[in-house]
Amino acid sequence: MSRVHVLAALALVAVGGGLWFALDGLGLIDQNESLRSELEAEFDDAYPEAPAGGGELVEISLVAAPSTVELVEGSATDVWAYNDLVPGPAIRATLGDTIRATLHNELSEPTTIHWHGIRVPNNMDGVPELSQAPVEPGQSFVYEFTPPDAGTYWYHSHVNGSEQLERGLYGTLVIEQPQSQVDYDNDITWLIDDWLLIEDNQLDPAFNTPDDRGHNGRWGDIATVNSSLSETIRAQPGERLRLRLINASNGRVYRMDFGELTPKVIAVDGLATSRPIDPGELNLAPGNRLDLDLSVPENPGTYAVSDVYLGMSRQLATIVVEGPTTGDVNVEVAGHSAVPDWSGALDASVDIELAFETQSVDDDWIWTINGDQFPDGQPLELDHGRFTKIKLVNLSHPLHPIHLHGQFFKVLTRNGEPVDEPNFRDTVLLEARETVEIGLIPLDRGEWLLHCHIQEHADAGMMTSVIVS
């Protein structure tokens, strides 16, 4: 039957439930279900549904309290910190270990901890009123979970994020494989953030302003790596480094330029890629993580690492190569072969469409998803284990890094054009007026959050919940 005849048939029966029977009669429902079954089979073993367990217990106490940090040499900047550290204590565990983290709130307002990218039990996800009650001043809360996926993750406050993250309430969390393909000489995590300072090198106290909400969130005038303006790695020629990059900024996007160095991205948002990627091809949006494999060149020298997202170069860190060569063997990193191709998903129908836009209300800005400002609107409902295709439509000019809690997804198209990304994600950047289609198979049951990770947009209502039944 031709497409014209199909459309004509649909037009004749699109009343009183007749559309369903017409689709069934034409075999279109069966074709769609058959395609979904193929996509679900292709997904098998992409990542585990449940943690393996059987490891050690990793315990840590995290005290959220006012503190200071030296962002600018000779100046103490007032911040909020975990255990007086910005970033907070680096948590490292091995796949199979159980993490028990006790949060003690010594702030003047409620807080929680969200374990960004980690698939945790729903009641450990740290979303106030959705998965737990906020932790009030003077109170404590124990988070306990066994991560099912190795990779690079981070933890941060999920209350009043436009201020609490900007003040420094975040830290790194790395889950290592029991056995690594490569014996790295150094495994380094860089947490990148920007800071908006006033004359005395204090944080600008005007948080979550109408200008921040109406544009791309709060962007600082300095950018740091691990709270340092002069982060430096010293390495010998021939060494092998693993660099784990995390963007903790409220709104700033980075695109990394390593100059003469030639690292390759081997993991995105924690999960391994099926093939290496040039870091210059990827944006590091708020919430994103990139793991890089870097073979240190034989030539001694000083190499700048810069951000070029805005078309100009801003140096973030330095890699100094010095000393005798190590003579290490350059072992190729094997890709994660279980990442599905999902090119067939281009023919699957869209299950859910989400439109992101802004409205001016009483000389201020709110952000909505399908016209609703959180907590208004109905939650999205997804079936456990069923392939789902979601269209994300940015109807505005500001950027939106869209983050989904509890699930990983794969980008299928951008502005209608197929995208061949060899990786899963939990955060994808929507550029101005951009449309992105994603595919996912929900494995983690519960009610999760989907939101813009520009903190000012989220606080202005750009959030919704997702129920996996």
C-alpha positions as CSV (number, residue, x, y, z in Angstrom):
1,M,0.0,0.0,0.0
2,S,1.4,3.4,-0.9
3,R,2.0,6.2,1.7
4,V,-0.9,8.2,0.1
5,H,-3.3,5.2,0.5
6,V,-2.1,4.8,4.1
7,L,-2.8,8.4,4.9
8,A,-6.2,8.3,3.2
9,A,-7.2,5.2,5.2
10,L,-6.2,6.9,8.4
11,A,-8.2,10.0,7.6
12,L,-11.3,7.9,7.0
13,V,-11.2,6.1,10.4
14,A,-9.7,8.6,12.7
15,V,-12.8,8.9,14.8
16,G,-14.2,7.0,17.8
17,G,-11.2,4.8,18.4
18,G,-11.1,3.7,14.7
19,L,-7.5,5.0,14.3
20,W,-6.2,2.2,16.5
21,F,-8.0,-0.5,14.5
22,A,-6.9,1.1,11.2
23,L,-3.3,1.1,12.3
24,D,-3.6,-2.5,13.5
25,G,-5.2,-3.5,10.2
26,L,-2.4,-2.0,8.2
27,G,0.2,-3.8,10.2
28,L,1.8,-0.6,11.5
29,I,1.4,-1.4,15.2
30,D,3.0,-4.9,14.7
31,Q,5.9,-3.3,12.7
32,N,6.6,-0.8,15.5
33,E,6.5,-3.4,18.2
34,S,8.8,-5.7,16.2
35,L,11.2,-2.8,15.8
36,R,11.1,-2.1,19.5
37,S,11.8,-5.7,20.2
38,E,14.9,-5.6,18.0
39,L,16.1,-2.5,19.7
40,E,15.6,-4.0,23.1
41,A,17.5,-7.1,22.1
42,E,20.3,-5.0,20.8
43,F,20.5,-3.3,24.2
44,D,21.1,-6.7,26.1
45,D,24.1,-6.5,28.4
46,A,24.8,-2.8,27.6
47,Y,25.0,-2.3,31.3
48,P,23.7,-4.3,34.3
49,E,20.3,-3.9,35.7
50,A,21.4,-4.5,39.3
51,P,24.8,-4.1,41.1
52,A,27.0,-7.1,41.5
53,G,27.8,-6.4,45.2
54,G,30.2,-8.6,47.1
55,G,32.8,-5.8,47.7
56,E,33.9,-3.8,50.7
57,L,32.0,-1.2,52.7
58,V,33.3,2.4,52.0
59,E,32.2,4.8,54.8
60,I,32.5,8.6,54.8
61,S,31.1,11.4,56.8
62,L,30.3,14.6,54.9
63,V,29.8,17.8,56.9
64,A,28.1,20.6,54.9
65,A,29.1,23.9,56.6
66,P,30.5,27.4,55.9
67,S,34.2,27.5,55.1
68,T,36.8,29.4,53.1
69,V,39.0,28.5,50.0
70,E,41.9,30.4,48.4
71,L,40.6,30.8,44.8
72,V,42.8,33.9,44.3
73,E,46.3,33.8,45.8
74,G,46.4,35.6,49.1
75,S,42.6,35.9,49.5
76,A,40.2,33.7,51.5
77,T,36.8,33.4,49.7
78,D,33.8,32.5,51.9
79,V,32.2,29.3,50.6
80,W,30.0,26.4,51.7
81,A,31.9,23.1,51.7
82,Y,31.9,19.4,52.6
83,N,34.5,18.8,55.3
84,D,36.1,22.3,54.6
85,L,37.1,21.2,51.1
86,V,36.1,22.5,47.7
87,P,35.8,20.1,45.9
88,G,34.6,17.9,48.8
89,P,36.4,14.7,49.8
90,A,37.2,12.6,46.7
91,I,35.3,9.3,47.1
92,R,36.8,6.3,45.4
93,A,35.5,2.7,45.5
94,T,35.7,-0.4,43.4
95,L,32.8,-1.9,41.5
96,G,30.9,-4.1,43.9
97,D,31.7,-1.9,47.0
98,T,28.9,-0.4,49.0
99,I,29.1,3.3,49.9
100,R,27.7,4.6,53.1
101,A,27.9,8.4,53.3
102,T,26.5,10.3,56.3
103,L,25.5,13.9,55.6
104,H,25.6,16.3,58.6
105,N,24.0,19.6,57.8
106,E,25.6,22.5,59.6
107,L,24.3,25.1,57.1
108,S,21.6,27.7,57.9
109,E,19.2,26.1,55.4
110,P,18.1,22.6,54.3
111,T,20.2,20.5,52.0
112,T,20.5,17.0,50.4
113,I,23.1,15.1,48.3
114,H,22.4,13.9,44.8
115,W,24.8,11.2,43.5
116,H,25.0,12.5,39.9
117,G,25.0,9.7,37.3
118,I,25.1,6.9,39.8
119,R,22.1,4.6,39.5
120,V,21.1,4.4,43.2
121,P,17.9,3.1,44.9
122,N,15.2,5.8,44.4
123,N,15.1,6.8,48.1
124,M,18.9,7.5,47.9
125,D,18.7,9.9,45.0
126,G,18.7,13.1,47.1
127,V,15.8,15.0,45.4
128,P,13.9,17.0,48.1
129,E,10.2,16.0,48.4
130,L,10.5,13.6,45.5
131,S,12.9,10.9,46.9
132,Q,13.6,12.2,50.4
133,A,12.7,14.9,52.9
134,P,15.2,17.8,53.0
135,V,17.9,17.5,55.7
136,E,17.2,20.4,58.0
137,P,19.9,22.4,59.8
138,G,21.4,20.3,62.6
139,Q,20.1,17.0,61.2
140,S,21.8,14.1,59.5
141,F,20.9,11.6,56.8
142,V,22.6,8.3,55.8
143,Y,23.0,7.5,52.1
144,E,23.8,3.9,51.3
145,F,24.0,2.2,47.9
146,T,26.1,-0.2,45.8
147,P,26.9,1.4,42.4
148,P,26.2,-0.9,39.5
149,D,28.4,0.9,37.0
150,A,32.1,1.8,37.0
151,G,33.0,5.3,35.9
152,T,33.4,9.0,36.8
153,Y,30.6,10.6,38.8
154,W,30.1,13.4,41.3
155,Y,27.9,14.4,44.2
156,H,26.3,17.7,44.9
157,S,23.5,19.5,46.8
158,H,20.1,19.3,45.2
159,V,18.4,22.0,47.3
160,N,18.6,25.7,46.2
161,G,21.1,24.6,43.6
162,S,21.6,28.0,42.1
163,E,23.2,29.1,45.4
164,Q,24.4,25.9,47.1
165,L,26.4,24.6,44.1
166,E,27.7,28.1,43.4
167,R,29.0,28.3,46.9
168,G,30.9,25.0,46.5
169,L,28.8,22.0,47.7
170,Y,30.1,19.3,45.4
171,G,32.7,16.6,45.2
172,T,34.0,13.7,43.0
173,L,33.0,10.1,43.1
174,V,35.0,7.5,41.1
175,I,34.0,3.8,40.8
176,E,36.9,1.8,39.5
177,Q,36.9,-1.5,37.6
178,P,38.4,-4.4,39.6
179,Q,40.8,-4.9,36.7
180,S,41.8,-2.2,34.3
181,Q,42.7,-2.6,30.6
182,V,45.5,-0.1,31.0
183,D,48.0,0.2,33.9
184,Y,47.9,4.0,34.1
185,D,50.8,5.9,35.6
186,N,48.4,8.4,37.1
187,D,44.6,8.6,37.4
188,I,43.6,12.3,37.9
189,T,40.2,13.9,38.4
190,W,39.7,17.5,37.3
191,L,36.5,19.2,38.6
192,I,36.0,22.3,36.6
193,D,33.9,25.3,38.0
194,D,33.6,29.0,37.4
195,W,33.2,31.7,40.0
196,L,31.6,35.2,39.9
197,L,33.6,37.4,42.3
198,I,33.3,41.0,43.6
199,E,36.1,43.4,44.5
200,D,37.3,41.7,47.7
201,N,37.4,38.2,45.9
202,Q,34.2,37.2,47.6
203,L,31.4,35.5,45.8
204,D,28.9,37.9,44.3
205,P,25.9,37.5,46.8
206,A,23.3,38.2,44.1
207,F,22.4,34.6,43.4
208,N,19.7,33.5,40.9
209,T,19.0,36.9,39.5
210,P,16.4,37.6,36.8
211,D,19.2,38.0,34.3
212,D,20.7,34.6,35.3
213,R,17.3,33.0,34.9
214,G,16.4,34.6,31.6
215,H,19.7,33.8,30.0
216,N,22.3,30.9,30.4
217,G,22.5,30.9,34.1
218,R,25.3,32.4,36.2
219,W,28.7,32.5,34.5
220,G,31.7,33.4,36.5
221,D,34.7,35.7,35.6
222,I,37.3,33.1,36.6
223,A,37.4,29.3,36.0
224,T,39.2,26.8,38.2
225,V,40.3,23.2,38.1
226,N,39.9,21.7,41.6
227,S,39.5,25.2,42.9
228,S,42.9,26.2,41.5
229,L,43.7,28.9,38.9
230,S,47.0,27.1,38.2
231,E,46.3,23.4,38.1
232,T,49.4,21.6,36.9
233,I,50.2,18.0,36.1
234,R,53.9,16.9,36.0
235,A,54.5,13.8,33.9
236,Q,57.4,12.0,32.3
237,P,57.7,11.3,28.6
238,G,55.9,8.1,27.7
239,E,53.7,8.0,30.8
240,R,50.0,7.1,30.4
241,L,47.4,9.3,32.1
242,R,43.7,8.9,32.7
243,L,42.0,12.3,33.1
244,R,38.5,12.5,34.4
245,L,36.8,15.8,33.7
246,I,33.7,17.0,35.5
247,N,31.8,20.2,34.9
248,A,30.3,21.5,38.2
249,S,29.5,25.0,36.8
250,N,26.0,26.4,37.3
251,G,25.8,27.3,33.6
252,R,29.1,27.5,31.8
253,V,29.8,25.1,29.0
254,Y,33.4,24.1,28.1
255,R,35.0,22.6,25.0
256,M,38.5,21.3,25.8
257,D,41.5,22.0,23.7
258,F,44.7,20.1,24.4
259,G,46.9,21.8,21.8
260,E,49.7,19.5,20.6
261,L,48.5,16.7,22.9
262,T,46.2,14.1,21.5
263,P,44.1,12.5,24.2
264,K,41.1,10.4,23.3
265,V,37.7,10.3,25.2
266,I,37.1,6.7,26.4
267,A,34.0,7.3,28.6
268,V,31.1,9.8,28.6
269,D,29.1,10.5,31.7
270,G,30.7,7.5,33.4
271,L,30.1,4.7,30.8
272,A,32.8,3.5,28.4
273,T,32.5,4.4,24.7
274,S,32.5,1.8,21.9
275,R,35.3,3.7,20.2
276,P,37.6,6.6,21.2
277,I,36.4,10.2,20.5
278,D,38.4,13.4,19.9
279,P,37.6,15.6,22.9
280,G,37.4,18.6,20.5
281,E,34.1,17.0,19.2
282,L,32.3,17.1,22.5
283,N,31.0,19.8,24.7
284,L,31.4,19.5,28.5
285,A,28.1,21.0,29.7
286,P,27.0,21.4,33.3
287,G,26.7,17.9,34.7
288,N,28.7,16.2,31.9
289,R,31.8,14.0,32.5
290,L,34.5,13.0,30.1
291,D,37.2,10.4,30.7
292,L,40.4,10.9,28.6
293,D,43.2,8.5,27.8
294,L,46.4,10.5,27.3
295,S,49.8,9.2,26.3
296,V,52.4,11.7,27.3
297,P,54.6,12.8,24.3
298,E,58.3,12.0,24.1
299,N,59.1,15.7,23.8
300,P,59.6,17.6,27.1
301,G,57.8,20.9,27.4
302,T,54.8,22.8,28.8
303,Y,51.4,22.1,27.3
304,A,48.4,24.3,27.9
305,V,44.9,22.8,28.3
306,S,42.2,25.4,27.4
307,D,38.5,26.0,27.0
308,V,37.5,27.2,23.5
309,Y,33.7,26.9,23.7
310,L,33.1,30.6,23.1
311,G,35.5,30.8,20.2
312,M,38.4,32.3,22.3
313,S,41.0,30.3,24.3
314,R,41.0,30.4,28.1
315,Q,43.7,28.4,29.8
316,L,42.4,26.0,32.5
317,A,45.5,23.9,33.4
318,T,49.0,23.0,32.4
319,I,50.7,19.7,31.7
320,V,54.5,19.8,32.2
321,V,56.5,17.0,30.6
322,E,59.9,16.6,32.1
323,G,62.5,14.0,33.1
324,P,63.6,10.7,31.5
325,T,61.3,8.7,29.3
326,T,59.5,5.8,30.9
327,G,59.5,3.7,27.7
328,D,55.9,2.5,28.4
329,V,54.1,0.5,25.8
330,N,51.2,2.3,24.1
331,V,48.4,-0.1,24.7
332,E,45.2,0.6,22.8
333,V,42.1,0.9,24.9
334,A,39.4,-1.6,23.9
335,G,36.0,0.0,23.3
336,H,32.8,-1.1,25.1
337,S,31.4,-3.4,22.5
338,A,27.9,-3.6,24.1
339,V,26.9,0.0,23.3
340,P,24.0,-0.6,20.8
341,D,24.1,1.0,17.4
342,W,20.4,1.7,17.5
343,S,20.4,3.1,13.9
344,G,17.1,1.3,13.5
345,A,15.6,3.6,16.2
346,L,15.4,6.3,13.5
347,D,12.3,4.6,12.2
348,A,10.7,4.1,15.6
349,S,7.8,6.5,16.5
350,V,8.3,9.2,19.2
351,D,6.7,8.2,22.5
352,I,7.1,11.5,24.3
353,E,7.8,15.0,23.2
354,L,9.1,17.6,25.7
355,A,9.2,21.3,24.8
356,F,11.5,23.6,26.9
357,E,10.6,27.3,26.9
358,T,10.5,30.4,29.0
359,Q,7.8,32.9,30.0
360,S,8.0,36.4,31.5
361,V,5.8,36.6,34.6
362,D,5.6,39.8,36.7
363,D,8.9,41.1,35.2
364,D,10.6,37.8,36.0
365,W,11.4,34.6,34.1
366,I,10.0,31.1,34.7
367,W,11.0,28.0,32.7
368,T,8.6,25.3,31.7
369,I,8.4,21.8,30.2
370,N,5.4,21.4,27.9
371,G,4.0,24.6,29.4
372,D,4.2,23.4,33.1
373,Q,6.4,24.9,35.8
374,F,7.5,22.2,38.3
375,P,5.9,20.9,40.4
376,D,2.9,21.4,38.2
377,G,2.2,19.0,35.3
378,Q,1.8,15.3,35.1
379,P,4.8,13.0,35.6
380,L,6.0,11.1,32.5
381,E,5.4,7.4,32.7
382,L,7.9,4.9,31.2
383,D,7.7,1.1,31.1
384,H,10.5,-0.8,32.7
385,G,12.6,-2.6,30.0
386,R,10.8,-1.1,27.1
387,F,12.6,1.0,24.4
388,T,11.3,4.6,24.6
389,K,12.0,7.4,22.2
390,I,11.9,11.0,23.5
391,K,12.0,14.2,21.5
392,L,13.6,17.2,23.3
393,V,12.7,20.5,21.7
394,N,14.4,23.8,22.8
395,L,12.0,26.5,21.9
396,S,14.3,29.2,23.4
397,H,17.7,30.7,22.7
398,P,19.4,29.9,26.0
399,L,21.2,26.6,26.4
400,H,19.7,23.6,28.3
401,P,21.9,20.7,29.5
402,I,19.1,18.2,30.1
403,H,19.9,15.7,32.9
404,L,17.9,12.5,33.6
405,H,18.2,10.9,37.0
406,G,18.4,7.1,37.4
407,Q,18.8,6.2,33.7
408,F,21.2,6.4,30.8
409,F,20.2,7.3,27.2
410,K,21.7,7.5,23.8
411,V,21.4,10.5,21.4
412,L,19.8,9.4,18.1
413,T,19.3,12.7,16.1
414,R,20.1,16.4,16.2
415,N,17.7,18.6,14.3
416,G,16.5,15.7,12.4
417,E,19.9,14.4,11.3
418,P,21.1,11.0,12.5
419,V,23.9,11.1,15.2
420,D,26.4,8.3,15.5
421,E,27.5,8.7,19.1
422,P,29.3,5.6,20.4
423,N,28.2,6.1,24.0
424,F,25.4,6.5,26.5
425,R,24.8,9.7,28.4
426,D,22.8,11.0,31.4
427,T,23.1,14.7,30.3
428,V,22.8,16.2,26.8
429,L,23.2,19.8,25.8
430,L,20.4,21.5,23.8
431,E,21.8,24.4,21.9
432,A,19.5,27.4,20.9
433,R,16.4,26.3,19.1
434,E,17.8,22.7,18.8
435,T,15.8,19.5,18.7
436,V,17.4,16.3,20.0
437,E,15.9,12.8,19.9
438,I,17.1,10.2,22.5
439,G,16.5,6.5,23.1
440,L,16.6,4.7,26.3
441,I,15.5,1.5,28.0
442,P,14.6,2.2,31.6
443,L,16.0,-0.3,34.1
444,D,15.7,1.5,37.4
445,R,12.2,1.7,38.9
446,G,10.9,4.6,40.9
447,E,10.1,8.3,40.4
448,W,13.1,10.2,39.0
449,L,13.8,13.8,38.0
450,L,14.4,15.2,34.5
451,H,15.6,18.8,34.5
452,C,17.9,21.4,33.0
453,H,21.2,21.3,34.8
454,I,21.7,25.1,34.5
455,Q,20.8,25.6,38.2
456,E,18.9,28.9,37.6
457,H,16.7,27.3,35.0
458,A,15.9,24.3,37.3
459,D,15.1,26.5,40.2
460,A,12.8,28.5,37.9
461,G,10.7,25.4,37.2
462,M,12.4,23.6,34.3
463,M,12.0,20.1,35.9
464,T,9.6,17.2,35.6
465,S,9.4,13.8,37.2
466,V,9.7,10.4,35.4
467,I,8.0,7.3,36.8
468,V,9.4,4.0,35.7
469,S,6.8,1.4,36.5
